[in-house]
Amino acid sequence: MKKVLIVSLSIIFVMLCTAFLLPSIKKVNSLPEDMIVTYSDIHEANESDEFSPLINLSLPKNLDVSTTDELTDTTLNIKLFNLFTIKKVNVRLLNDTDVYVGGETVGFNLFSEGVICVGSNPIQTSEGAKEPIITSGIQDGDAILKIEDIDIENIQDIDRIINLPSMAGKELKITIKRDEQTFDTTITPVFDILSQKYKLGLWVRNNASGVGTLTYIKQSDFRFGAVGHPIIDSSYGNNFEVGSGNIYKCRLLGIKKGEKNNPGEIRSSINLSDNALGIADTNCKYGVYGNILNKSIIDATRTATLGGRLSVKLGDAKIYCALGEEGVKAYDIKIIKANKQNSADDKSMTIKVTDKELIEKTGGIIQGMSGSPIVQNGKVVGAVTHVFMSDPTRGYGVYIDWMIDN
């Protein structure tokens, strides 16, 4: 009888433990297989019993990244009773990185590597209209890097090279970059009877410009991240791949308030004759990146650290943006949903503007606020990326995870 009682009590104990731990286990299992963490993320998760008082997060012993800003690949062990490993997560460990919090509206003037094909047109020859692009395999959005191994840096280079006496009218090798692939193809220029020059019949451009919000500047090397999503070339609707570029201060012209199904915008202008604040070298899915050279943009009173995925909590947070002569201000929001993301996406979390002043000024989230830093508990945890068309007080933000490795 005593043995039966012990077994029964043991079963009841296991069932109670299972029921108690089930929500915690479910939360643990919701963690992605790959994410960025910082030392403070792990410490705070353990101190606050993020998953359960019985669950502890730990890194391999003797691991130290305190002297580098580089991301270090390692494993996060999640243990029950600090004894049994119940989950392992591949993580990229980031030293607790101090940053200046952004919020300024900035403009970008970006130049491509080579020139970008944005369309084509027929050439009038003595034999009628011809389109050399048809047989070349060149597509809109392709970057033309070289012709006959001669670098193409601007639009004028194409006209100059194909009209050289040694090139005129001949089939030419052309080096193309499409997405991440570089390959060679051939194209034969035709003689345009109107301009009396050889032409390819391609419309090309090598620059794009855009406006967004500065997200952060690293204190260690003044590398910045901004916008939270790519600057799109309106000519062909794709990301504009950057060879070089500059970042500038913007002049605020006004604000168009957002309404349901009618997004608002920050109206501003860029003066390209002004001195650039710095250089831009990357335009990708998660924003525009480069280095600040003119430190006048920095407000040394606005500082924080970068926070990985574990730093994001549902509840109160702030976004920073500049909407008037007073400059950058903090506005109240709530993080109402944080998505599990195993692959990169710029819709990581759902946010809601709760600040009455911001809603009065803008209606909520408007164009030009993309990149506004999302700060929670002293950490930059993300950036604003999109607004809900049906409700301008709601929008999306990208985890800072996806931004900081650029």
Helices and strands as residue ranges (DSSP letters): H 2-29, E 34-38, H 39-47, E 55-58, E 72-80, E 84-94, E 98-101, E 105-120, E 123-125, E 128-130, G 132-135, E 143-147, E 150-151, H 155-162, E 172-178, E 181-187, E 190-192, E 197-199, E 202-218, E 223-226, E 232-233, E 238-239, E 242-256, E 265-270, E 278-284, E 287-292, G 295-297, E 303-306, G 309-311, E 315-322, E 328-338, E 349-353, H 356-362, E 373-376, E 379-388, E 391-399, H 400-403
